[in-house]
Amino acid sequence: MGDVEHIYKQYFQDVYLFALSLSRDQQMAEEITQETFARAVKNIDQFKGNCKISV
């Protein structure tokens, strides 16, 4: 779980700011960010490593 935590800490702000720029609502941006990371963790086994993790 350490890798997931590291990825979360590294990319949280980027994902949050992107979501905020689209939604223009802080609460909605937080929810979108949480959902994004929840889906990423759920599907991490499908990541093949042939692109950046940020993609």
Secondary structure, DSSP 8 states (H G I E B T S, - for coil): -HHHHHHHHHHHHHHHHHHHHHH--HHHHHHHHHHHHHHHHHTGGG--SSS-TT-
